[in-house]
Amino acid sequence: MEATPTHRVLVVAWTFDCQARFYELRQSGGVAFIRRIVQNEDALEISETHRWRVGQAWESWAALLITGQAR
């Protein structure tokens, strides 16, 4: 999904931003989502997952980081 504006978002976990591609786990109003940022030479490419309940988002975050099984 393309990034959508969300007010009052808290970044609760993230990967290192020194790589060309990095991720953030963001939470807002009882839901959470993962944002992927790709740093191109010209601009940033930002995409996001849909919103999950916080527990589901943490499970997907763990799958992404630990097992590489997130899709």
C-alpha positions, 0 to 999 in steps of 0.5 A: 500500500502507499503511505497514508497520512496518520496523525499521532503515530508512535514509532515503536521499533525500527531497523537500521536506517543506514541500509538502502531499505529499512522498516519501522513498526508504527502504532496509532490509536490501538492499531499498528502497521509496518512501514518500508522505506527505500532510499533511492538516489533521488527520493524516498519510496515509502509503502505501508502494510494495512492496519492490524491490531497491535498484537498481530502487528508485533507477530508480523514484525517478528516474522519479518525480522527473525524468520523472514517469513513475512509476506 
